Amino acid sequence: MTKQQFDSFADFYPFYLSQHTNRTSKRLHFIGLILSSVFLLIVLITASWFYLPITLILGYGFSWIGHFFFEKNKPATFDYPLFSLLGDFTMVKDIISGQVEF
């Protein structure tokens, strides 16, 4: 299967949302992003760089469980790492604002 090409994040985001239709998966993404962001903030405040990898484990761990066990698809981050990260933050913003169902 050929990988899609996206010229902008605006083009990518509908694809991103199509890969996140399962409610449990979206919730796992939400929890993972919030926890990893809070943990990153703690790491930055305390300068405890040794614990920095935990931010990645929290963020990706929750998200990948959502993809592999609930969505049953390949995480977009494998093919589109930067757009996917921006998609995570945008989806969480859209969940909080009520634009994406939680």
RALINGI-V939041 format. One record per helix or strand. SS is the DSSP state (hx for helix, st for strand). FROM is the first residue (numbers start at 1). LEN is the number of residues. If there is no record, write none. Layout:
SS;FROM;LEN
SS;FROM;LEN
This chain:
hx;9;10
hx;23;24
hx;49;23
hx;76;3
hx;81;16
